Amino acid sequence: MQSTIRLYKPEDFDDITRLWFEAETVAMPKLMARMGHTLEDAREYFLRAVVAEDQIWVYERSGAPLGFLAIQGDFIDRLYVGPAYHRQGIGQALLMKARQLLPKHMWLYTHVANKMARSFYEKNGFVAEKFGVSPEPESEPDVEYHWWAHPLHK
């Protein structure tokens, strides 16, 4: 099985938005239920905000997208792996791609409730620097994480 990380193509849209929606539902089922998000909502948001504003990298195995990384400058806007493919090194590979693209510093937000993401980032050297609340309509407790290649050189 050949794996690669490549730039997003428009034909990835359906697979990537479905993967993102499923991953969020698995990671934060209570939030997703409370917000009433649907796959169609995810598709609209992804097209308007992620595709329009981010550089997107897709992890692909045997031609099938299994995860993706979306970045803006040194900000990791999204890093998701399809739930069926968790714990197979895909998130790690995407994070290595991010470090290749952003070798000095990167940062991100995740929800406090997303224990899987928080554990993953902390295990990979990210430090929680600020706790706050995400913008409406979510208004959920969140965490701002930073990774520095050289922590003493912030």
Secondary structure by P-SEA (a helix, b strand, c coil): cbbbbbcccccaaaaaaaaaaaaaaaacaaaaaaacccaaaaaaaaaaccccccccccccccccccccccccccccccccccccccccaaaaaaaaaaaaaccccccccccccaaaaaaaaaaaccccccccccccccccbbbbbbbbcccccc
